Amino acid sequence: MSTDNPTTTAGIRKINQLYDEGEQAWYDIYEAPGIEGAVIQATVPRQEQSVAAVARYLLAKGAQRPSTTERQGIIAFAIAADAPIVRRAARNGWRDASTFVTHRSVVSGRDDAEAILPPTGAYAGSTGHMQDRGDLDGWRALIKIARFSTAMMIALAAIFAAPLLKIALRPNFGLVLFGPSRSGKSTAQLAGASALGYGQEEDLPSLNATVSGLLSVAVAFNDHAIPINEIGTARGGKNNVYEVVRETTYGLMNGQDIIRHPSWAGSDGGATATFQVLPLMSSEHSPDAWAARKGETRDEGETARLIGVPVLFNGSQTIFDLAPKTLTGSNLAAWEKKQFQLLREGLPNFRGLAFSTYTQWLARQHKAVEEVVRILVANFEVAVARPTMSPVERDIVAKFGVLYAGGLLAIAAGVLPLDMKRLGAALKRACLAALAEIPNPQAELIADLKALKAKLSGASVLDTETCTRKQLRLMHNADGFRQIKNEGLEFVVRSEVFTRWFRSELRRQRVLEWLDAEGFLNHGRDRTTGRSIEWAQRQVTWPDTSRKRSISVYLPGGFADLERAF
């Protein structure tokens, strides 16, 4: 054994002097042969300069043990050696206009960029779930399937739009891809997430987390999209989903982590960490539908921050709404099944490289990107926005304009293998569909009052003036009855039947409140807020002498009174 260079002989050497910007601390990084054959690395605090201390760190990482006679000289030589200085970034995302930090690499548009490492730490799921696999050409070949799916193109555009939020000076916003079970919405979401490095649906983050936990994830995904799978898995069960969605919306869109105690590991003296993110969620129901199930409505700010986008278009049963027109029936079903299989089998093996390649292209084009993004967003707004749109609708159109810019720049970067016109048409289609999903309370009230009129005048609500004696005796089987009272009409309907006449508790509540405000509702209690309709009910004696909990409505002008809101 030579004694001229003990670090070469034993394989123990200092490879870097590392400054961790998040911790504001220095480390030495050592490399040595491992007991299982592979080379291991040990990160040692710089203040640990003794041979014994460095040896402990190396052995804890599984390094081979040098002989007792060699250890002192070998490790002492490594400690004294110089090594290149590198920095570990404190956070992901844009470090400056020409450097972007991803979860696994740092890309730069400069050839003389300083040596930077990405932050360490566990991200949503685990760091192992986001990996680079295969090559970019293999991913591009697989992801061409997206040209047959509006939903997949939206998901991909969202991933590539996230780094543009800061460039475009736009606030955080999120998308919810929603549709029935087995329609493929999670597959569309995974197709986009594969550009980041995810390969399986079950590896995606979920809402089964505390708000503070989600905010810490958001900090780790700064300037990235966060794929969050299936809103319905939110903590607390189905009855609590909307509360979680609302908390998540305001938490993530605010762009600021909670203030933590300075003693918390990772804190910066109690200061809050800011972030820009674009959450990409999936759900069986739209955000507004979740709110309606809870008997609530979303305010305009929430509607503009978290946008529901349907995944089914043009009568399709799956996300493949743009399948070849020659396919129908069983041939179409077989073709769709094949596409899902290709994605399910292929994405675990081809993923992760697209996003880092794209951000490096952005970094190299940074001087032109800002102007191009501005032009692309404006072009999309001109093509889609209308003067009659509300401020919220115009805001949503502008946010889809950022998606448009992200998708087109990914195509220009040679990453996304799609046609620009096809992608633009898909984004316009999805934007208009998202706008159509925004509730219109007045329109819904008019529709519900028309439906109420049809129900009250229908055969299931018996007319006491034309009923036979037998029908009167069997009145308990009817939904309700109507009768002339003074110069108007009185209607009495069983409460449980009245409840079933409306699509949601919210819409039922809205109708009851309108009837009450117009003076048409007979009830004995003060109106209350919330989901209960006990305030609107009465115990009514029916023509068969039975007493039933009922909704009692009196229209002095007959059915014409219901048309006041039309």
URHUSUL-V602790 format. One line per field, one symbol per residue. ss: DSSP state (H for helix, E for strand, - for the rest). phi: phi as a letter, one per 30 degrees, with the letter a starting at -180 (. if undefined). psi: psi as a letter, one per 20 degrees, with the letter a starting at -180 (. if undefined). A space follows every 10 residues. Layout:
BEGIN
ss->???
phi->???
psi->???
END
This chain:
BEGIN
ss->-----HHHHH --EEEEEEEE ----EEEEEE EEEE----EE EEEEE----- HHHHHHHHHH --E----HHH HHHHHHHHHH ---EEEEE-- --EEEE--EE E----EEE-- -----EE--- ------HHH- --E--HHHHH HHHHHHHH-H HHHHHHHHHH H--HHHH--- ---EEEEE-- ----HHHHHH HHH------- HHH-E----- HHHHHHHHHH ---EEEEE-- HHH----HHH HHHHHHHHHH HHHH-E---- -------E-- E--E--EEEE EEE---HHHH HHH------H HHHHHEEEEE ---------- --------HH HHHHHHHHHH HHHHHH---- E-HHHHHHHH HHHH-HHHHH HHHHHHHHHH HHHH------ HHHHHHHHHH HHHHHHHHHH HH-------H HHHHHHHHHH HHHHHH---- HHHHHHHHHH HHHHHH---- EEE-----HH HHH-HHH--E EEEEE--EEE EEEEHHHHHH ----HHHHHH HHHHHHH--- EE-------- ---HHH-EEE E-----EEEE EEEEE--HHH HHHHH-
phi->.dcdbddddd icadcacccd dddhbcbccc badcdcjddc bbccedddcd eddddddddd djdddddedc eedddddddd ddaedbbcdd adjddadbbb ccdbabcbcc dcdddbcddc kdceiadddc bcbibddddd dddeeddcbe dddddddddd deddedddhc ddabbbdbld eidjdddddd edddddkdbb eddddbddad dddddddded ceibdcdbdh eddeejiedc ededdddded ddddibdddc deddejdbii ddccabbbdb cbadbdeddd dddcibbddd dddddbcdbd ccbhidcbdd dcdeddcbhd ddddddeddd ddddddddcb ajdddddddd deddcedcde dddedddddd dddcdbeddd edddddeddd dddedddddd dddiccdbdd dddddddded dddddddddc eddddddddd ddedddcddd cdcddcdddd dddceddddl bbadbhccbc bbbeeddedd dbdadddddd ddddedddic ccacbddbcj ddcedccbdc ddecidcbdb ccbbcdcidd dddddd
psi->pqjhnhhggi jpqphqopoo hgilqqqppq qqpqijgqpr qpopphinjq ggghhggghh ikqqoqqhhh gggghhghgi qrqqprqpqh rraphaijpp oahirpqqjp hkqqopqrqr qpaperhiho qpqbrhhhgg hgihhhijog ghhggghggi hgiigggilq rqrrqooqrr qjijhhgggh gghhhhjqiq giiqqrjmqr ghghhhghgh kpjrqopopn hijqqirhij ghgggggggh ghihkprqpq qhippirmki qqprqprnpo rqqhqrhhhg ghhikrqqrh ghhhhoppoq ipqkjqiaim ikqpiiprch ggghgghggh ggghhhhhio qhhgghgghh gghhjhhhgg gggggggggg ghhhqqhiqr hgghggghhh hhggggghhh ghijgolrpg gggghghggh ghhghhipqn gghhggghhg hgghghirhi oqohhjqrhg hhhkhiiqha rqqppcjapp ppppghghhi iqhrhghghg gghggghiji poqjqqqrra hqjhhiqqop orhjiqpqor ppppnhjbhh hijhi.
END
